[in-house]
């Protein structure tokens, strides 16, 4: 058996050297490889060998390998107005590959992005719900922190949004609340892997 390759392109397989040489000349040059049969087995012989190998081999468990998605899941942490400033910067530092959306209320006419922090203008709860719903529809897994019980209830009705009701008054200080937020985000991200 002869294999003809020209300019790193497979031309064909030929039974005779003469046919391979003709193909090589027609291609304008290249290489002829001679292939030799190493083993030729009938279907009965394959079954017999498979049986022999199965008897001799001990079963092993295949290692579990996590499949990596072609793209990592997009995550957005959205902070209601009461968490402006300190909490935004802490979460941005702890989760540098995650978008942190800070609801800023009035004062901005459009979103403002600085690194992984996006300041989002919202005049009322309706605007806040629209922001988190839009992020969800854009394929983000949304983690929404609010201390407003009514807003938390409304947001929990939206799809693929994790709502965390955490009124600042229920924590001993802003550091304790920041630590709680970090733990909640880590826990929720880990539960999706």
Backbone bond lengths (Angstrom), bond angles and torsions (degrees), N, CA, C in turn:
res aa  C-N    CA-C-N  psi(-1)  N-CA   C-N-CA  omega(-1)  CA-C   N-CA-C  phi
1 X - - - 1.441 - - 1.528 107.53 -
2 X 1.340 115.75 135.57 1.457 121.53 -178.18 1.531 108.81 -124.71
3 X 1.321 115.05 135.35 1.470 121.48 -178.67 1.526 107.07 -115.30
4 X 1.342 115.01 129.38 1.463 120.27 -178.60 1.532 109.32 -109.47
5 X 1.351 115.04 130.61 1.459 122.35 178.44 1.518 107.41 -130.37
6 X 1.337 116.20 133.60 1.464 120.51 178.90 1.526 108.76 -132.36
7 X 1.321 116.15 125.31 1.476 122.72 -179.81 1.530 111.69 51.76
8 X 1.330 115.62 49.52 1.467 123.91 -179.28 1.524 113.16 58.22
9 X 1.334 116.74 25.63 1.460 122.15 177.96 1.516 109.04 -122.28
10 X 1.315 116.82 130.47 1.456 122.99 179.28 1.529 109.07 -68.76
11 X 1.362 116.33 126.54 1.465 121.16 179.93 1.522 110.37 -98.53
12 X 1.338 118.15 -48.08 1.459 119.52 -179.49 1.518 113.03 170.88
13 X 1.355 114.45 174.43 1.463 122.59 177.29 1.524 107.15 -115.54
14 X 1.339 116.78 133.24 1.470 121.38 -175.37 1.515 109.73 -130.95
15 X 1.368 115.04 145.63 1.464 120.41 -179.99 1.523 112.21 -78.70
16 X 1.352 116.18 -30.62 1.473 117.63 -178.44 1.525 110.32 -116.36
17 X 1.342 113.05 153.97 1.453 119.30 178.90 1.529 110.53 -64.71
18 X 1.319 117.61 -36.05 1.465 122.33 -179.37 1.526 111.21 -61.39
19 X 1.359 116.80 -44.60 1.470 120.11 179.83 1.535 110.31 -65.77
20 X 1.335 116.57 -39.58 1.460 120.79 179.08 1.521 110.45 -64.45
21 X 1.345 117.19 -39.86 1.453 121.95 -179.75 1.531 110.84 -65.89
22 X 1.349 116.54 -41.61 1.480 119.94 176.75 1.522 110.31 -59.37
23 X 1.355 116.84 -45.43 1.464 121.20 -179.21 1.532 110.83 -62.97
24 X 1.343 115.68 -37.23 1.462 120.78 179.43 1.533 110.75 -65.84
25 X 1.335 116.79 -42.58 1.463 121.26 179.91 1.530 110.65 -67.53
26 X 1.359 116.75 -39.13 1.472 120.34 178.38 1.527 111.11 -65.70
27 X 1.340 116.93 -32.57 1.471 121.22 -179.89 1.520 111.50 -77.29
28 X 1.337 116.94 -10.83 1.460 119.69 179.00 1.518 113.53 84.73
29 X 1.308 116.94 24.62 1.459 120.97 177.70 1.512 111.25 115.76
30 X 1.322 115.34 165.56 1.455 120.21 -179.98 1.511 110.89 149.58
31 X 1.342 116.28 -147.81 1.457 121.85 -175.40 1.522 108.91 -133.30
32 X 1.343 115.12 141.10 1.462 121.16 172.20 1.527 107.41 -110.40
33 X 1.337 116.47 124.19 1.461 121.73 175.99 1.520 107.94 -105.59
34 X 1.339 115.47 140.01 1.452 118.95 174.75 1.521 107.38 -100.75
35 X 1.324 115.48 123.78 1.457 120.26 179.61 1.517 110.16 -101.55
36 X 1.310 115.23 139.66 1.457 120.13 177.55 1.522 109.09 -116.09
37 X 1.307 115.66 142.41 1.458 120.71 176.11 1.520 107.61 -76.27
38 X 1.315 115.38 124.99 1.460 120.58 179.49 1.526 109.71 -91.65
39 X 1.320 116.70 -45.83 1.465 121.47 179.05 1.517 108.24 -142.14
40 X 1.320 116.47 138.23 1.456 121.82 175.19 1.526 106.42 -132.20
41 X 1.346 116.11 117.39 1.464 121.29 -175.13 1.514 111.24 -122.34
42 X 1.330 115.73 143.42 1.466 120.65 172.54 1.522 107.37 -82.32
43 X 1.330 117.95 167.75 1.466 121.26 -179.64 1.529 111.15 -63.48
44 X 1.344 117.54 -34.11 1.470 120.30 177.59 1.527 110.64 -65.21
45 X 1.346 116.07 -41.15 1.457 120.47 179.91 1.534 111.23 -65.98
46 X 1.323 116.57 -36.80 1.467 120.80 177.68 1.520 109.95 -62.46
47 X 1.348 117.32 -44.72 1.466 121.18 178.62 1.522 111.12 -61.84
48 X 1.329 117.12 -41.70 1.460 121.26 -179.68 1.532 110.69 -64.25
49 X 1.327 116.49 -44.85 1.464 120.63 -179.66 1.533 110.20 -66.13
50 X 1.325 117.04 -39.87 1.459 120.87 178.44 1.518 110.48 -60.56
51 X 1.327 116.79 -42.22 1.468 121.04 177.70 1.516 111.89 -62.34
52 X 1.323 116.86 -43.76 1.469 121.56 179.84 1.529 109.95 -63.28
53 X 1.322 116.63 -46.10 1.464 120.56 -179.56 1.529 111.41 -64.16
54 X 1.323 116.48 -38.59 1.467 120.12 179.85 1.520 111.16 -63.35
55 X 1.327 117.44 -36.74 1.472 121.16 179.16 1.523 110.90 -68.73
56 X 1.320 117.42 -38.09 1.459 122.24 -173.72 1.530 113.35 -82.30
57 X 1.315 116.82 -24.48 1.460 119.83 -174.80 1.518 111.12 -93.59
58 X 1.321 114.83 139.68 1.457 120.10 174.74 1.514 107.54 -88.93
59 X 1.338 116.41 139.88 1.469 117.84 179.39 1.531 110.30 -68.03
60 X 1.309 115.06 140.96 1.462 120.09 176.09 1.517 107.90 -124.80
61 X 1.305 114.06 153.42 1.454 118.93 179.05 1.516 108.17 -92.25
62 X 1.308 115.47 130.99 1.458 119.63 179.77 1.520 109.06 -70.07
63 X 1.321 117.34 141.06 1.461 119.05 178.99 1.525 110.49 -67.46
64 X 1.300 115.62 144.63 1.451 120.57 178.13 1.522 107.03 -83.86
65 X 1.307 114.95 121.37 1.452 120.57 -179.40 1.517 107.31 -117.63
66 X 1.328 115.91 125.23 1.460 119.79 177.63 1.509 109.15 -70.13
67 X 1.295 115.19 129.75 1.457 119.08 175.89 1.515 108.12 -78.92
68 X 1.303 115.39 131.36 1.453 119.37 177.10 1.514 107.56 -92.33
69 X 1.305 115.13 127.51 1.453 119.20 177.18 1.520 107.94 -65.43
70 X 1.329 115.08 151.79 1.460 117.83 178.77 1.518 110.15 -58.90
71 X 1.311 115.01 -36.16 1.453 119.98 176.47 1.513 107.34 -125.28
72 X 1.329 115.08 141.19 1.444 117.99 174.66 1.524 108.71 -72.45
73 X 1.341 114.36 153.55 1.451 119.28 179.17 1.525 109.76 -63.98
74 X 1.332 115.13 136.28 1.461 119.95 177.61 1.524 107.52 -82.22
75 X 1.332 115.62 129.25 1.457 120.99 -178.56 1.522 108.72 -122.41
76 X 1.335 115.33 137.01 1.457 120.98 175.76 1.522 108.27 -127.60
77 X 1.323 115.85 126.24 1.460 121.30 173.67 1.524 105.59 -101.13
78 X 1.328 115.70 122.74 1.460 120.37 -178.56 1.528 108.31 -111.55
79 X 1.328 115.82 127.87 1.466 121.77 -179.15 1.525 109.83 -111.97
80 X 1.320 115.69 124.70 1.452 121.21 175.98 1.531 109.25 -63.43
81 X 1.334 117.36 165.23 1.474 122.74 -173.73 1.521 114.57 -52.34
82 X 1.307 118.26 -34.32 1.469 120.89 -175.40 1.526 112.86 -66.94
83 X 1.340 117.89 -9.97 1.467 121.18 -177.98 1.529 112.54 -107.11
84 X 1.317 117.98 15.55 1.473 121.50 -177.46 1.529 112.48 -57.66
85 X 1.336 114.75 151.00 1.460 120.97 171.23 1.512 114.90 80.59
86 X 1.319 117.10 -102.03 1.459 123.64 -173.83 1.533 112.29 -52.55
87 X 1.320 117.42 -51.67 1.467 121.64 -175.85 1.524 111.09 -66.36
88 X 1.317 115.94 -37.40 1.468 120.40 178.45 1.526 110.63 -62.09
89 X 1.321 116.43 -47.64 1.471 119.18 -177.58 1.528 111.59 -67.85
90 X 1.331 117.80 -36.51 1.474 120.63 177.89 1.532 110.18 -63.46
91 X 1.340 117.07 -48.73 1.468 120.41 -178.81 1.528 111.54 -66.54
92 X 1.324 117.43 -36.35 1.472 121.04 178.13 1.527 110.23 -63.47
93 X 1.325 116.43 -37.41 1.466 121.30 179.18 1.529 110.94 -72.41
94 X 1.325 117.58 -40.17 1.468 122.25 -178.27 1.530 112.52 -73.19
95 X 1.342 116.92 -31.08 1.467 121.81 -176.72 1.531 109.52 -127.81
96 X 1.345 116.80 72.47 1.471 120.25 -174.20 1.529 114.72 -66.11
97 X 1.328 118.20 -20.39 1.465 120.65 179.93 1.519 112.38 -98.22
98 X 1.317 116.17 15.37 1.463 122.21 -178.33 1.520 108.93 -120.03
99 X 1.324 116.10 139.73 1.465 119.27 176.36 1.524 108.87 -77.62
100 X 1.336 116.06 131.32 1.454 122.42 176.44 1.526 106.76 -109.62
101 X 1.320 115.94 113.75 1.466 121.15 -179.24 1.527 108.08 -100.62
102 X 1.320 115.51 118.33 1.458 121.67 -179.01 1.527 108.68 -105.74
103 X 1.328 116.96 119.14 1.457 121.04 176.48 1.523 107.23 -76.98
104 X 1.350 116.78 121.41 1.458 120.04 -174.00 1.518 113.91 -109.98
105 X 1.308 118.45 -3.25 1.456 118.80 -179.11 1.512 110.69 74.60
106 X 1.300 115.33 -145.87 1.462 120.03 -177.47 1.520 110.55 -77.98
107 X 1.324 115.40 160.27 1.462 119.94 177.34 1.518 112.59 119.91
108 X 1.321 117.60 -25.76 1.465 121.66 176.47 1.520 108.59 -114.62
109 X 1.326 116.04 143.98 1.468 118.84 177.08 1.523 111.86 -96.62
110 X 1.346 116.27 -22.03 1.463 121.01 178.40 1.520 108.75 -148.14
111 X 1.345 118.06 163.20 1.471 120.15 -179.44 1.530 111.56 -59.56
112 X 1.333 115.55 145.56 1.453 122.25 179.62 1.525 107.86 -124.18
113 X 1.358 116.70 121.99 1.462 121.07 -176.96 1.523 110.94 -108.30
114 X 1.350 114.76 130.13 1.457 122.15 173.76 1.523 105.96 -134.03
115 X 1.340 116.31 110.41 1.467 123.60 -174.34 1.530 108.90 55.92
116 X 1.355 118.03 -120.74 1.469 117.99 -178.11 1.527 112.23 -99.84
117 X 1.333 117.48 11.88 1.469 121.98 177.42 1.522 109.15 -103.00
118 X 1.331 115.16 129.96 1.460 120.64 177.14 1.520 107.63 -122.36
119 X 1.322 116.07 115.24 1.469 120.79 177.93 1.524 107.24 -85.00
120 X 1.347 115.56 123.50 1.458 121.43 -174.76 1.521 110.84 -111.31
121 X 1.335 118.02 122.51 1.462 119.17 176.22 1.532 110.75 -74.46
122 X 1.334 116.20 137.42 1.463 121.28 176.33 1.523 107.89 -152.82
123 X 1.318 115.88 129.62 1.467 119.50 -179.09 1.520 112.07 -89.47
124 X 1.338 116.43 -24.09 1.462 118.88 -177.08 1.525 110.00 -157.84
125 X 1.351 116.27 -178.65 1.467 121.19 -179.01 1.526 112.21 -60.32
126 X 1.312 117.18 -32.08 1.460 121.12 178.49 1.530 110.29 -59.46
127 X 1.331 116.43 -45.14 1.473 120.96 178.16 1.527 111.15 -63.68
128 X 1.335 116.99 -41.07 1.466 121.25 179.93 1.523 109.78 -61.57
129 X 1.329 116.82 -46.62 1.473 120.80 179.17 1.530 110.64 -61.52
130 X 1.316 117.04 -39.18 1.470 120.40 178.07 1.525 111.53 -63.97
131 X 1.324 117.30 -39.10 1.469 121.17 179.96 1.522 109.94 -63.62
132 X 1.335 117.82 -49.34 1.468 119.04 -176.60 1.530 111.67 -70.99
133 X 1.328 116.46 -33.25 1.470 118.93 177.32 1.532 110.41 -67.86
134 X 1.330 117.21 -39.73 1.474 121.37 178.55 1.528 110.50 -62.64
135 X 1.332 117.10 -43.85 1.464 120.67 178.50 1.530 110.68 -60.79
136 X 1.319 116.61 -42.27 1.465 120.86 179.20 1.526 110.72 -62.47
137 X 1.322 116.70 -43.23 1.471 120.76 179.96 1.527 111.99 -68.00
138 X 1.345 116.73 -23.70 1.470 120.89 177.52 1.526 111.55 -83.32
139 X 1.332 117.25 4.21 1.457 121.20 175.54 1.518 115.14 96.75
140 X 1.306 117.64 7.96 1.462 120.85 178.26 1.527 110.34 -82.89
141 X 1.314 115.17 144.05 1.454 120.85 165.42 1.527 103.66 -87.49
142 X 1.330 116.98 118.62 1.455 121.82 -172.03 1.526 110.71 -104.29
143 X 1.334 115.27 128.75 1.465 122.38 171.83 1.517 105.44 -112.11
144 X 1.336 116.69 115.57 1.461 122.04 -173.45 1.528 110.36 -113.90
145 X 1.327 115.72 120.95 1.464 121.91 177.08 1.523 109.37 -100.93
146 X 1.323 116.06 129.42 1.452 121.21 175.03 1.521 109.71 -148.01
147 X 1.317 114.86 153.89 1.465 120.74 174.87 1.515 110.64 -109.56
148 X 1.331 116.50 6.46 1.463 123.26 -179.47 1.529 108.41 -97.80
149 X 1.324 116.04 112.30 1.465 121.15 -174.59 1.526 111.98 -61.10
150 X 1.327 117.29 -41.58 1.469 120.85 -179.23 1.538 111.26 -66.44
151 X 1.334 116.14 -42.72 1.468 120.77 178.79 1.529 110.49 -65.60
152 X 1.329 116.72 -39.08 1.470 120.97 177.90 1.522 110.24 -60.97
153 X 1.323 117.07 -42.83 1.468 121.11 -179.87 1.531 110.71 -63.93
154 X 1.323 116.84 -42.89 1.470 120.34 -179.97 1.525 111.07 -67.48
155 X 1.323 117.61 -43.10 1.466 121.88 -178.78 1.522 111.64 -65.87
156 X 1.324 117.59 -32.08 1.468 120.41 -178.66 1.526 112.37 -67.96
157 X 1.319 117.15 -13.35 1.472 120.72 177.44 1.534 111.88 -82.48
158 X 1.329 116.75 -13.82 1.463 120.47 -179.43 1.523 110.18 -81.06
159 X 1.352 115.65 153.06 1.465 121.41 -175.87 1.527 112.91 -78.34
160 X 1.329 116.31 141.96 1.473 125.46 175.14 1.529 113.01 54.79
161 X 1.343 115.26 39.43 1.456 121.01 177.49 1.515 107.67 -126.81
162 X 1.312 115.92 124.27 1.460 121.97 176.77 1.521 107.14 -94.20
163 X 1.317 117.08 116.10 1.459 121.53 -178.07 1.521 108.83 -101.59
164 X 1.326 116.14 129.24 1.463 121.24 178.24 1.527 107.11 -119.01
165 X 1.321 114.71 112.58 1.460 121.41 178.49 1.522 107.63 -87.54
166 X 1.329 116.76 111.78 1.464 121.40 -175.95 1.525 109.94 -142.71
167 X 1.339 117.34 81.83 1.469 119.24 178.51 1.530 110.77 -65.14
168 X 1.323 118.44 128.70 1.464 121.34 -178.61 1.529 113.26 -55.64
169 X 1.320 117.79 -29.81 1.472 121.35 -178.35 1.529 112.64 -66.10
170 X 1.320 117.98 -17.46 1.462 121.48 -179.62 1.530 113.23 -87.80
171 X 1.330 117.66 3.24 1.462 122.14 -179.34 1.525 109.64 -116.35
172 X 1.328 115.90 151.94 1.465 120.79 -176.62 1.525 112.97 -69.81
173 X 1.289 116.71 -20.00 1.465 120.55 178.83 1.510 109.93 -176.01
174 X 1.338 115.28 173.95 1.462 118.15 -176.85 1.528 112.25 -68.17
175 X 1.341 117.76 -29.10 1.457 120.56 178.22 1.530 110.65 -66.54
176 X 1.339 116.40 -40.90 1.472 121.05 178.56 1.524 110.37 -63.83
177 X 1.321 116.38 -40.63 1.467 120.23 178.34 1.529 110.05 -67.55
178 X 1.324 117.90 -41.38 1.473 121.05 178.93 1.526 110.17 -61.26
179 X 1.321 116.55 -43.07 1.465 120.81 178.78 1.534 110.56 -62.42
180 X 1.329 116.62 -42.36 1.462 121.73 177.54 1.529 110.37 -60.76
181 X 1.323 116.92 -44.04 1.465 121.31 -179.61 1.531 110.82 -61.09
182 X 1.336 116.11 -45.32 1.470 120.82 -179.90 1.522 110.16 -60.63
183 X 1.346 116.82 -46.36 1.469 120.96 179.95 1.527 111.25 -61.60
184 X 1.339 116.73 -42.56 1.471 120.82 179.91 1.526 111.43 -63.52
185 X 1.329 116.97 -43.33 1.466 120.43 -180.00 1.526 109.67 -63.29
186 X 1.338 117.05 -47.75 1.471 120.25 179.37 1.524 111.41 -58.61
187 X 1.321 116.23 -44.67 1.466 121.20 -178.75 1.534 110.84 -62.18
188 X 1.311 116.36 -43.06 1.473 119.93 -177.26 1.528 112.41 -72.55
189 X 1.317 116.63 -35.45 1.466 119.68 176.49 1.518 109.26 -67.47
190 X 1.338 117.33 -43.57 1.473 121.07 -179.50 1.518 111.36 -63.31
191 X 1.312 117.91 -34.12 1.471 120.26 -179.04 1.529 112.19 -69.68
192 X 1.322 117.79 -17.36 1.471 121.21 179.71 1.517 113.12 -93.48
193 X 1.337 117.49 -8.60 1.480 119.66 -177.56 1.502 111.18 -81.26
